Amino acid sequence: MFLSRISEAIGGVLNGKDVEITGISSLDEAGPDDISFLSNPKYAHMALTSKAGAIIVSSLIDKEIPQIVMANPYLGFANTLKLLYPEKTHKPGVSEMAFVGANTVIGKSSTVFPNVYVGGNSEIGEKCVIYPGCFIGDGCRISDGCILYPNVVIYDGCVIGRECIVHSGVVIGGDGFGFVWDGEKHLKIPQKGIVRIGDFVEIGANCTIDRAALTETIIGNDVKIDDMVHIAHNVTVGDHSIIVAQTGIAGSSKLGSHVTLAGQSGIVGHVTIGDGCVVASKAGVHNNLKAGSIVSGAPAMDHRKWLRVQAVVKNLPELLKRVQELERRLDAKD
């Protein structure tokens, strides 16, 4: 693809010759036929020595190669990838080896592979792709443009919005963890709610999102969930939030919009996390967080305070020696 077409498509301005590009790669691995990108100034030295045939930049660099200038080179990189490596297409239709229950409607432009089970009274929109091994229960609603990769399980009644991507091994709508002690054993509390997922959501491999006990577990629009995340019953996740791998969110917690939960963080039940909060990796949140909070540690505290705490913790062995020496001196005086 010629650079002029790439530049126009990604909203950049081409400076230099309009050469043809056949691939895209990192600065250190790109060859003369590749385009690369520079989004972080600390890698500017790599751009100057890169063998790339062209570079996407935020401002021109001192190098005699074609450059596409745009405000967000990383966004340009992502859109260039879509241009050079388009998604593969599938022949529409429902495989004869798929099971489709009574009164279920599947869009004519959708593809349903062999060994898929779709229960009764469900609806799958247009341009969806349902890969082998998926289970979709009764009364489910899957909107246009969704992709369900192999072995996704969607329990009865759950709803998925437009253009969602659900990766392999995800379970949506399993029972929430609800039990009550009856004097002799743990009695299961029936989980009769559903999971409702908004538009443009991506769910990584092996995630679990539990159905609500009575109403809905809600995942908002444009939420991005990494692999191996657990979201418990009755949780609400606000629009545009990001949840990184191995995070756990306990029941009935509410996350605002634009919240970021870093890897292996944990949220206890029944807390509210305000809009724009950032929870650092391995942090444990036990209390409500005001909008815009940035917290670290377990129990979670203000990130700046946590940094001061860590500065003290790493010096504890030396401090202990000093205290012990002072105690020894005081004992000697006595």
Contacts in CASP RR format, 6 or more apart in sequence:
PFRMAT RR
TARGET T0000
AUTHOR 0000-0000-0000
METHOD contacts of the structure
MODEL  1
MFLSRISEAIGGVLNGKDVEITGISSLDEAGPDDISFLSNPKYAHMALTS
KAGAIIVSSLIDKEIPQIVMANPYLGFANTLKLLYPEKTHKPGVSEMAFV
GANTVIGKSSTVFPNVYVGGNSEIGEKCVIYPGCFIGDGCRISDGCILYP
NVVIYDGCVIGRECIVHSGVVIGGDGFGFVWDGEKHLKIPQKGIVRIGDF
VEIGANCTIDRAALTETIIGNDVKIDDMVHIAHNVTVGDHSIIVAQTGIA
GSSKLGSHVTLAGQSGIVGHVTIGDGCVVASKAGVHNNLKAGSIVSGAPA
MDHRKWLRVQAVVKNLPELLKRVQELERRLDAKD
1 20 0 8 1.000
1 21 0 8 1.000
1 22 0 8 1.000
1 83 0 8 1.000
1 84 0 8 1.000
2 18 0 8 1.000
2 19 0 8 1.000
2 20 0 8 1.000
2 21 0 8 1.000
3 14 0 8 1.000
3 17 0 8 1.000
3 18 0 8 1.000
3 19 0 8 1.000
3 20 0 8 1.000
3 21 0 8 1.000
3 35 0 8 1.000
3 54 0 8 1.000
3 66 0 8 1.000
3 68 0 8 1.000
4 14 0 8 1.000
4 18 0 8 1.000
5 83 0 8 1.000
6 21 0 8 1.000
6 35 0 8 1.000
6 68 0 8 1.000
6 80 0 8 1.000
6 83 0 8 1.000
7 13 0 8 1.000
7 14 0 8 1.000
7 68 0 8 1.000
9 79 0 8 1.000
9 83 0 8 1.000
10 56 0 8 1.000
10 68 0 8 1.000
10 70 0 8 1.000
10 75 0 8 1.000
10 76 0 8 1.000
10 79 0 8 1.000
10 80 0 8 1.000
10 83 0 8 1.000
11 70 0 8 1.000
11 76 0 8 1.000
12 68 0 8 1.000
12 69 0 8 1.000
12 70 0 8 1.000
12 76 0 8 1.000
13 68 0 8 1.000
13 69 0 8 1.000
13 70 0 8 1.000
14 66 0 8 1.000
14 67 0 8 1.000
14 68 0 8 1.000
15 60 0 8 1.000
15 66 0 8 1.000
15 67 0 8 1.000
15 68 0 8 1.000
15 69 0 8 1.000
16 65 0 8 1.000
16 66 0 8 1.000
16 67 0 8 1.000
17 66 0 8 1.000
18 66 0 8 1.000
19 53 0 8 1.000
19 54 0 8 1.000
19 66 0 8 1.000
20 33 0 8 1.000
21 33 0 8 1.000
21 34 0 8 1.000
21 35 0 8 1.000
21 53 0 8 1.000
21 54 0 8 1.000
21 84 0 8 1.000
22 33 0 8 1.000
22 34 0 8 1.000
22 84 0 8 1.000
23 33 0 8 1.000
23 34 0 8 1.000
23 35 0 8 1.000
23 84 0 8 1.000
24 30 0 8 1.000
24 34 0 8 1.000
24 35 0 8 1.000
24 36 0 8 1.000
24 77 0 8 1.000
24 80 0 8 1.000
24 81 0 8 1.000
24 84 0 8 1.000
24 85 0 8 1.000
25 31 0 8 1.000
25 34 0 8 1.000
25 36 0 8 1.000
25 52 0 8 1.000
26 36 0 8 1.000
27 36 0 8 1.000
27 37 0 8 1.000
27 38 0 8 1.000
27 43 0 8 1.000
27 46 0 8 1.000
27 47 0 8 1.000
27 50 0 8 1.000
27 52 0 8 1.000
27 55 0 8 1.000
28 46 0 8 1.000
28 50 0 8 1.000
30 36 0 8 1.000
30 50 0 8 1.000
30 51 0 8 1.000
30 52 0 8 1.000
30 53 0 8 1.000
31 51 0 8 1.000
31 52 0 8 1.000
31 53 0 8 1.000
32 51 0 8 1.000
32 52 0 8 1.000
32 53 0 8 1.000
33 53 0 8 1.000
34 52 0 8 1.000
34 53 0 8 1.000
34 54 0 8 1.000
35 52 0 8 1.000
35 53 0 8 1.000
35 54 0 8 1.000
35 55 0 8 1.000
35 56 0 8 1.000
35 68 0 8 1.000
35 80 0 8 1.000
36 47 0 8 1.000
36 50 0 8 1.000
36 52 0 8 1.000
36 53 0 8 1.000
36 54 0 8 1.000
36 55 0 8 1.000
36 56 0 8 1.000
37 55 0 8 1.000
37 56 0 8 1.000
37 57 0 8 1.000
37 73 0 8 1.000
37 74 0 8 1.000
37 76 0 8 1.000
37 77 0 8 1.000
37 80 0 8 1.000
38 44 0 8 1.000
38 46 0 8 1.000
38 47 0 8 1.000
38 55 0 8 1.000
38 56 0 8 1.000
38 57 0 8 1.000
38 58 0 8 1.000
38 61 0 8 1.000
38 73 0 8 1.000
39 58 0 8 1.000
39 72 0 8 1.000
39 73 0 8 1.000
39 74 0 8 1.000
39 77 0 8 1.000
44 61 0 8 1.000
47 55 0 8 1.000
47 57 0 8 1.000
47 61 0 8 1.000
47 63 0 8 1.000
48 61 0 8 1.000
48 62 0 8 1.000
48 63 0 8 1.000
52 65 0 8 1.000
53 65 0 8 1.000
53 66 0 8 1.000
54 65 0 8 1.000
54 66 0 8 1.000
54 67 0 8 1.000
54 68 0 8 1.000
55 61 0 8 1.000
55 63 0 8 1.000
55 65 0 8 1.000
55 66 0 8 1.000
55 67 0 8 1.000
55 68 0 8 1.000
56 67 0 8 1.000
56 68 0 8 1.000
56 70 0 8 1.000
56 73 0 8 1.000
56 76 0 8 1.000
56 77 0 8 1.000
56 80 0 8 1.000
57 67 0 8 1.000
57 68 0 8 1.000
57 69 0 8 1.000
57 73 0 8 1.000
58 69 0 8 1.000
58 70 0 8 1.000
58 71 0 8 1.000
58 72 0 8 1.000
58 73 0 8 1.000
59 69 0 8 1.000
60 67 0 8 1.000
60 69 0 8 1.000
61 67 0 8 1.000
68 76 0 8 1.000
70 76 0 8 1.000
90 111 0 8 1.000
90 129 0 8 1.000
91 111 0 8 1.000
92 108 0 8 1.000
92 109 0 8 1.000
92 110 0 8 1.000
92 111 0 8 1.000
93 106 0 8 1.000
93 108 0 8 1.000
93 110 0 8 1.000
93 111 0 8 1.000
93 112 0 8 1.000
94 100 0 8 1.000
94 106 0 8 1.000
94 110 0 8 1.000
94 112 0 8 1.000
95 112 0 8 1.000
95 113 0 8 1.000
95 114 0 8 1.000
95 116 0 8 1.000
96 114 0 8 1.000
97 114 0 8 1.000
97 115 0 8 1.000
98 112 0 8 1.000
98 113 0 8 1.000
98 114 0 8 1.000
98 115 0 8 1.000
98 116 0 8 1.000
98 117 0 8 1.000
98 118 0 8 1.000
99 116 0 8 1.000
99 117 0 8 1.000
99 118 0 8 1.000
99 119 0 8 1.000
100 106 0 8 1.000
100 112 0 8 1.000
100 118 0 8 1.000
100 119 0 8 1.000
100 120 0 8 1.000
101 118 0 8 1.000
101 119 0 8 1.000
101 120 0 8 1.000
101 122 0 8 1.000
102 120 0 8 1.000
102 121 0 8 1.000
103 120 0 8 1.000
103 121 0 8 1.000
104 118 0 8 1.000
104 119 0 8 1.000
104 120 0 8 1.000
104 121 0 8 1.000
104 122 0 8 1.000
104 123 0 8 1.000
104 124 0 8 1.000
105 122 0 8 1.000
105 123 0 8 1.000
105 124 0 8 1.000
105 125 0 8 1.000
106 112 0 8 1.000
106 118 0 8 1.000
106 123 0 8 1.000
106 124 0 8 1.000
106 125 0 8 1.000
106 128 0 8 1.000
107 124 0 8 1.000
107 125 0 8 1.000
107 126 0 8 1.000
107 128 0 8 1.000
108 126 0 8 1.000
109 126 0 8 1.000
109 127 0 8 1.000
110 124 0 8 1.000
110 125 0 8 1.000
110 126 0 8 1.000
110 127 0 8 1.000
110 128 0 8 1.000
110 129 0 8 1.000
110 130 0 8 1.000
111 128 0 8 1.000
111 129 0 8 1.000
111 130 0 8 1.000
112 118 0 8 1.000
112 124 0 8 1.000
112 130 0 8 1.000
113 130 0 8 1.000
113 131 0 8 1.000
113 132 0 8 1.000
113 133 0 8 1.000
114 132 0 8 1.000
115 132 0 8 1.000
115 133 0 8 1.000
116 130 0 8 1.000
116 131 0 8 1.000
116 132 0 8 1.000
116 133 0 8 1.000
116 134 0 8 1.000
116 135 0 8 1.000
116 136 0 8 1.000
117 133 0 8 1.000
117 134 0 8 1.000
117 135 0 8 1.000
117 136 0 8 1.000
117 137 0 8 1.000
118 124 0 8 1.000
118 130 0 8 1.000
118 136 0 8 1.000
118 137 0 8 1.000
118 140 0 8 1.000
119 136 0 8 1.000
119 137 0 8 1.000
119 138 0 8 1.000
119 139 0 8 1.000
119 140 0 8 1.000
120 137 0 8 1.000
120 138 0 8 1.000
120 139 0 8 1.000
121 138 0 8 1.000
121 139 0 8 1.000
122 136 0 8 1.000
122 137 0 8 1.000
122 138 0 8 1.000
122 139 0 8 1.000
122 140 0 8 1.000
122 141 0 8 1.000
122 142 0 8 1.000
123 139 0 8 1.000
123 140 0 8 1.000
123 141 0 8 1.000
123 142 0 8 1.000
124 130 0 8 1.000
124 136 0 8 1.000
124 142 0 8 1.000
124 146 0 8 1.000
125 142 0 8 1.000
125 143 0 8 1.000
125 144 0 8 1.000
125 145 0 8 1.000
125 146 0 8 1.000
126 144 0 8 1.000
126 145 0 8 1.000
127 144 0 8 1.000
127 145 0 8 1.000
128 142 0 8 1.000
128 144 0 8 1.000
128 145 0 8 1.000
128 146 0 8 1.000
128 147 0 8 1.000
128 148 0 8 1.000
129 145 0 8 1.000
129 146 0 8 1.000
129 147 0 8 1.000
129 148 0 8 1.000
130 136 0 8 1.000
130 148 0 8 1.000
131 147 0 8 1.000
131 148 0 8 1.000
131 149 0 8 1.000
131 150 0 8 1.000
131 152 0 8 1.000
132 150 0 8 1.000
133 150 0 8 1.000
133 151 0 8 1.000
133 152 0 8 1.000
134 148 0 8 1.000
134 150 0 8 1.000
134 151 0 8 1.000
134 152 0 8 1.000
134 153 0 8 1.000
134 154 0 8 1.000
135 152 0 8 1.000
135 153 0 8 1.000
135 154 0 8 1.000
136 142 0 8 1.000
136 148 0 8 1.000
136 154 0 8 1.000
137 154 0 8 1.000
137 155 0 8 1.000
137 156 0 8 1.000
137 157 0 8 1.000
138 156 0 8 1.000
138 157 0 8 1.000
139 156 0 8 1.000
139 157 0 8 1.000
140 154 0 8 1.000
140 156 0 8 1.000
140 157 0 8 1.000
140 158 0 8 1.000
140 159 0 8 1.000
140 160 0 8 1.000
141 157 0 8 1.000
141 158 0 8 1.000
141 159 0 8 1.000
141 160 0 8 1.000
141 161 0 8 1.000
142 148 0 8 1.000
142 154 0 8 1.000
142 160 0 8 1.000
142 161 0 8 1.000
143 160 0 8 1.000
143 161 0 8 1.000
143 162 0 8 1.000
143 163 0 8 1.000
143 164 0 8 1.000
143 199 0 8 1.000
144 162 0 8 1.000
144 163 0 8 1.000
145 162 0 8 1.000
145 163 0 8 1.000
145 164 0 8 1.000
146 160 0 8 1.000
146 161 0 8 1.000
146 162 0 8 1.000
146 163 0 8 1.000
146 164 0 8 1.000
146 165 0 8 1.000
146 166 0 8 1.000
147 164 0 8 1.000
147 165 0 8 1.000
147 166 0 8 1.000
148 154 0 8 1.000
148 166 0 8 1.000
149 165 0 8 1.000
149 166 0 8 1.000
149 167 0 8 1.000
149 168 0 8 1.000
149 169 0 8 1.000
149 205 0 8 1.000
150 168 0 8 1.000
150 169 0 8 1.000
151 168 0 8 1.000
151 169 0 8 1.000
152 166 0 8 1.000
152 167 0 8 1.000
152 168 0 8 1.000
152 169 0 8 1.000
152 170 0 8 1.000
152 171 0 8 1.000
152 172 0 8 1.000
153 169 0 8 1.000
153 170 0 8 1.000
153 171 0 8 1.000
153 172 0 8 1.000
154 160 0 8 1.000
154 172 0 8 1.000
154 173 0 8 1.000
155 171 0 8 1.000
155 172 0 8 1.000
155 173 0 8 1.000
155 174 0 8 1.000
155 195 0 8 1.000
155 211 0 8 1.000
157 194 0 8 1.000
158 172 0 8 1.000
158 173 0 8 1.000
158 194 0 8 1.000
158 195 0 8 1.000
158 196 0 8 1.000
158 197 0 8 1.000
158 211 0 8 1.000
159 194 0 8 1.000
159 195 0 8 1.000
159 196 0 8 1.000
159 197 0 8 1.000
160 166 0 8 1.000
160 172 0 8 1.000
160 197 0 8 1.000
160 198 0 8 1.000
160 201 0 8 1.000
161 197 0 8 1.000
161 198 0 8 1.000
161 199 0 8 1.000
161 201 0 8 1.000
162 198 0 8 1.000
162 199 0 8 1.000
162 200 0 8 1.000
163 199 0 8 1.000
163 200 0 8 1.000
164 197 0 8 1.000
164 198 0 8 1.000
164 199 0 8 1.000
164 200 0 8 1.000
164 201 0 8 1.000
164 202 0 8 1.000
164 203 0 8 1.000
165 201 0 8 1.000
165 202 0 8 1.000
165 203 0 8 1.000
166 172 0 8 1.000
166 202 0 8 1.000
166 203 0 8 1.000
166 204 0 8 1.000
167 202 0 8 1.000
167 203 0 8 1.000
167 204 0 8 1.000
167 205 0 8 1.000
167 207 0 8 1.000
167 227 0 8 1.000
168 205 0 8 1.000
168 206 0 8 1.000
169 205 0 8 1.000
169 206 0 8 1.000
169 207 0 8 1.000
170 203 0 8 1.000
170 204 0 8 1.000
170 205 0 8 1.000
170 206 0 8 1.000
170 207 0 8 1.000
170 208 0 8 1.000
170 209 0 8 1.000
171 207 0 8 1.000
171 208 0 8 1.000
171 209 0 8 1.000
172 195 0 8 1.000
172 197 0 8 1.000
172 203 0 8 1.000
172 208 0 8 1.000
172 209 0 8 1.000
173 194 0 8 1.000
173 195 0 8 1.000
173 209 0 8 1.000
173 210 0 8 1.000
173 211 0 8 1.000
173 217 0 8 1.000
174 191 0 8 1.000
174 208 0 8 1.000
174 209 0 8 1.000
174 210 0 8 1.000
174 211 0 8 1.000
175 188 0 8 1.000
175 191 0 8 1.000
175 210 0 8 1.000
175 211 0 8 1.000
175 233 0 8 1.000
176 191 0 8 1.000
176 210 0 8 1.000
176 211 0 8 1.000
176 212 0 8 1.000
176 213 0 8 1.000
176 232 0 8 1.000
176 233 0 8 1.000
177 210 0 8 1.000
177 232 0 8 1.000
177 233 0 8 1.000
178 188 0 8 1.000
178 189 0 8 1.000
178 191 0 8 1.000
178 213 0 8 1.000
178 233 0 8 1.000
179 186 0 8 1.000
179 187 0 8 1.000
179 188 0 8 1.000
179 189 0 8 1.000
180 186 0 8 1.000
180 187 0 8 1.000
180 189 0 8 1.000
181 187 0 8 1.000
189 213 0 8 1.000
190 213 0 8 1.000
191 210 0 8 1.000
191 211 0 8 1.000
191 212 0 8 1.000
191 213 0 8 1.000
191 233 0 8 1.000
192 213 0 8 1.000
192 214 0 8 1.000
193 211 0 8 1.000
193 212 0 8 1.000
193 213 0 8 1.000
193 214 0 8 1.000
193 215 0 8 1.000
193 216 0 8 1.000
193 217 0 8 1.000
194 211 0 8 1.000
194 212 0 8 1.000
194 216 0 8 1.000
194 217 0 8 1.000
195 209 0 8 1.000
195 210 0 8 1.000
195 211 0 8 1.000
195 212 0 8 1.000
195 216 0 8 1.000
195 217 0 8 1.000
195 218 0 8 1.000
195 219 0 8 1.000
196 216 0 8 1.000
196 217 0 8 1.000
196 218 0 8 1.000
196 219 0 8 1.000
197 203 0 8 1.000
197 209 0 8 1.000
197 219 0 8 1.000
197 220 0 8 1.000
198 219 0 8 1.000
198 220 0 8 1.000
198 221 0 8 1.000
198 223 0 8 1.000
199 221 0 8 1.000
199 222 0 8 1.000
200 221 0 8 1.000
200 222 0 8 1.000
201 219 0 8 1.000
201 220 0 8 1.000
201 221 0 8 1.000
201 222 0 8 1.000
201 223 0 8 1.000
201 224 0 8 1.000
201 225 0 8 1.000
202 223 0 8 1.000
202 224 0 8 1.000
202 225 0 8 1.000
203 209 0 8 1.000
203 225 0 8 1.000
204 225 0 8 1.000
204 226 0 8 1.000
204 227 0 8 1.000
204 229 0 8 1.000
205 227 0 8 1.000
205 228 0 8 1.000
206 227 0 8 1.000
206 228 0 8 1.000
207 225 0 8 1.000
207 227 0 8 1.000
207 228 0 8 1.000
207 229 0 8 1.000
207 230 0 8 1.000
207 231 0 8 1.000
208 229 0 8 1.000
208 230 0 8 1.000
208 231 0 8 1.000
209 217 0 8 1.000
209 219 0 8 1.000
209 231 0 8 1.000
210 217 0 8 1.000
210 230 0 8 1.000
210 231 0 8 1.000
210 232 0 8 1.000
210 233 0 8 1.000
211 217 0 8 1.000
211 233 0 8 1.000
212 233 0 8 1.000
212 234 0 8 1.000
213 233 0 8 1.000
213 234 0 8 1.000
215 234 0 8 1.000
216 234 0 8 1.000
217 231 0 8 1.000
217 232 0 8 1.000
217 233 0 8 1.000
217 234 0 8 1.000
217 235 0 8 1.000
217 236 0 8 1.000
218 235 0 8 1.000
218 236 0 8 1.000
218 237 0 8 1.000
218 238 0 8 1.000
219 225 0 8 1.000
219 231 0 8 1.000
219 237 0 8 1.000
219 238 0 8 1.000
220 237 0 8 1.000
220 238 0 8 1.000
220 239 0 8 1.000
220 241 0 8 1.000
221 239 0 8 1.000
221 240 0 8 1.000
222 239 0 8 1.000
222 240 0 8 1.000
223 237 0 8 1.000
223 238 0 8 1.000
223 239 0 8 1.000
223 240 0 8 1.000
223 241 0 8 1.000
223 242 0 8 1.000
223 243 0 8 1.000
224 241 0 8 1.000
224 242 0 8 1.000
224 243 0 8 1.000
225 231 0 8 1.000
225 243 0 8 1.000
226 243 0 8 1.000
226 244 0 8 1.000
226 245 0 8 1.000
226 247 0 8 1.000
226 263 0 8 1.000
227 245 0 8 1.000
227 246 0 8 1.000
228 245 0 8 1.000
228 246 0 8 1.000
229 243 0 8 1.000
229 244 0 8 1.000
229 245 0 8 1.000
229 246 0 8 1.000
229 247 0 8 1.000
229 248 0 8 1.000
229 249 0 8 1.000
230 247 0 8 1.000
230 248 0 8 1.000
230 249 0 8 1.000
231 237 0 8 1.000
231 243 0 8 1.000
231 248 0 8 1.000
231 249 0 8 1.000
232 248 0 8 1.000
232 249 0 8 1.000
232 250 0 8 1.000
232 251 0 8 1.000
232 252 0 8 1.000
232 253 0 8 1.000
232 269 0 8 1.000
233 251 0 8 1.000
233 252 0 8 1.000
234 251 0 8 1.000
234 252 0 8 1.000
235 249 0 8 1.000
235 250 0 8 1.000
235 251 0 8 1.000
235 252 0 8 1.000
235 253 0 8 1.000
235 254 0 8 1.000
235 255 0 8 1.000
236 253 0 8 1.000
236 254 0 8 1.000
236 255 0 8 1.000
236 256 0 8 1.000
237 243 0 8 1.000
237 249 0 8 1.000
237 255 0 8 1.000
237 256 0 8 1.000
237 259 0 8 1.000
238 255 0 8 1.000
238 256 0 8 1.000
238 257 0 8 1.000
238 259 0 8 1.000
239 257 0 8 1.000
239 258 0 8 1.000
240 257 0 8 1.000
240 258 0 8 1.000
241 255 0 8 1.000
241 256 0 8 1.000
241 257 0 8 1.000
241 258 0 8 1.000
241 259 0 8 1.000
241 260 0 8 1.000
241 261 0 8 1.000
242 259 0 8 1.000
242 260 0 8 1.000
242 261 0 8 1.000
243 249 0 8 1.000
243 261 0 8 1.000
244 260 0 8 1.000
244 261 0 8 1.000
244 262 0 8 1.000
244 263 0 8 1.000
244 265 0 8 1.000
244 281 0 8 1.000
245 263 0 8 1.000
245 264 0 8 1.000
246 263 0 8 1.000
246 264 0 8 1.000
247 261 0 8 1.000
247 262 0 8 1.000
247 263 0 8 1.000
247 264 0 8 1.000
247 265 0 8 1.000
247 266 0 8 1.000
247 267 0 8 1.000
248 265 0 8 1.000
248 266 0 8 1.000
248 267 0 8 1.000
249 255 0 8 1.000
249 261 0 8 1.000
249 266 0 8 1.000
249 267 0 8 1.000
249 269 0 8 1.000
250 266 0 8 1.000
250 267 0 8 1.000
250 268 0 8 1.000
250 269 0 8 1.000
250 270 0 8 1.000
251 269 0 8 1.000
251 270 0 8 1.000
252 269 0 8 1.000
252 270 0 8 1.000
253 267 0 8 1.000
253 268 0 8 1.000
253 269 0 8 1.000
253 270 0 8 1.000
253 271 0 8 1.000
253 272 0 8 1.000
253 273 0 8 1.000
254 271 0 8 1.000
254 272 0 8 1.000
254 273 0 8 1.000
255 261 0 8 1.000
255 267 0 8 1.000
255 273 0 8 1.000
255 274 0 8 1.000
255 277 0 8 1.000
256 273 0 8 1.000
256 274 0 8 1.000
256 275 0 8 1.000
256 276 0 8 1.000
256 277 0 8 1.000
257 275 0 8 1.000
257 276 0 8 1.000
258 275 0 8 1.000
258 276 0 8 1.000
259 273 0 8 1.000
259 274 0 8 1.000
259 275 0 8 1.000
259 276 0 8 1.000
259 277 0 8 1.000
259 278 0 8 1.000
259 279 0 8 1.000
260 276 0 8 1.000
260 277 0 8 1.000
260 278 0 8 1.000
260 279 0 8 1.000
261 267 0 8 1.000
261 279 0 8 1.000
262 278 0 8 1.000
262 279 0 8 1.000
262 280 0 8 1.000
262 281 0 8 1.000
262 282 0 8 1.000
262 283 0 8 1.000
263 281 0 8 1.000
263 282 0 8 1.000
264 281 0 8 1.000
264 282 0 8 1.000
265 279 0 8 1.000
265 280 0 8 1.000
265 281 0 8 1.000
265 282 0 8 1.000
265 283 0 8 1.000
265 284 0 8 1.000
265 285 0 8 1.000
266 279 0 8 1.000
266 283 0 8 1.000
266 284 0 8 1.000
266 285 0 8 1.000
267 273 0 8 1.000
267 279 0 8 1.000
267 284 0 8 1.000
267 285 0 8 1.000
268 284 0 8 1.000
268 285 0 8 1.000
268 286 0 8 1.000
271 285 0 8 1.000
271 286 0 8 1.000
271 287 0 8 1.000
271 288 0 8 1.000
271 289 0 8 1.000
272 288 0 8 1.000
272 289 0 8 1.000
273 279 0 8 1.000
273 285 0 8 1.000
273 288 0 8 1.000
273 289 0 8 1.000
273 293 0 8 1.000
274 288 0 8 1.000
274 289 0 8 1.000
274 290 0 8 1.000
274 291 0 8 1.000
274 292 0 8 1.000
274 293 0 8 1.000
275 291 0 8 1.000
275 292 0 8 1.000
276 291 0 8 1.000
276 292 0 8 1.000
277 289 0 8 1.000
277 290 0 8 1.000
277 291 0 8 1.000
277 292 0 8 1.000
277 293 0 8 1.000
277 294 0 8 1.000
277 295 0 8 1.000
278 292 0 8 1.000
278 293 0 8 1.000
278 294 0 8 1.000
278 295 0 8 1.000
278 303 0 8 1.000
279 285 0 8 1.000
279 289 0 8 1.000
279 295 0 8 1.000
279 300 0 8 1.000
280 294 0 8 1.000
280 295 0 8 1.000
280 296 0 8 1.000
280 297 0 8 1.000
280 303 0 8 1.000
280 306 0 8 1.000
282 297 0 8 1.000
282 298 0 8 1.000
283 295 0 8 1.000
283 296 0 8 1.000
283 297 0 8 1.000
283 298 0 8 1.000
283 300 0 8 1.000
284 297 0 8 1.000
284 298 0 8 1.000
284 299 0 8 1.000
284 300 0 8 1.000
285 295 0 8 1.000
285 299 0 8 1.000
285 300 0 8 1.000
286 299 0 8 1.000
286 300 0 8 1.000
287 299 0 8 1.000
287 300 0 8 1.000
289 295 0 8 1.000
289 300 0 8 1.000
293 302 0 8 1.000
294 302 0 8 1.000
294 303 0 8 1.000
295 301 0 8 1.000
295 302 0 8 1.000
295 303 0 8 1.000
295 306 0 8 1.000
296 303 0 8 1.000
296 306 0 8 1.000
296 307 0 8 1.000
297 306 0 8 1.000
301 309 0 8 1.000
312 319 0 8 1.000
END
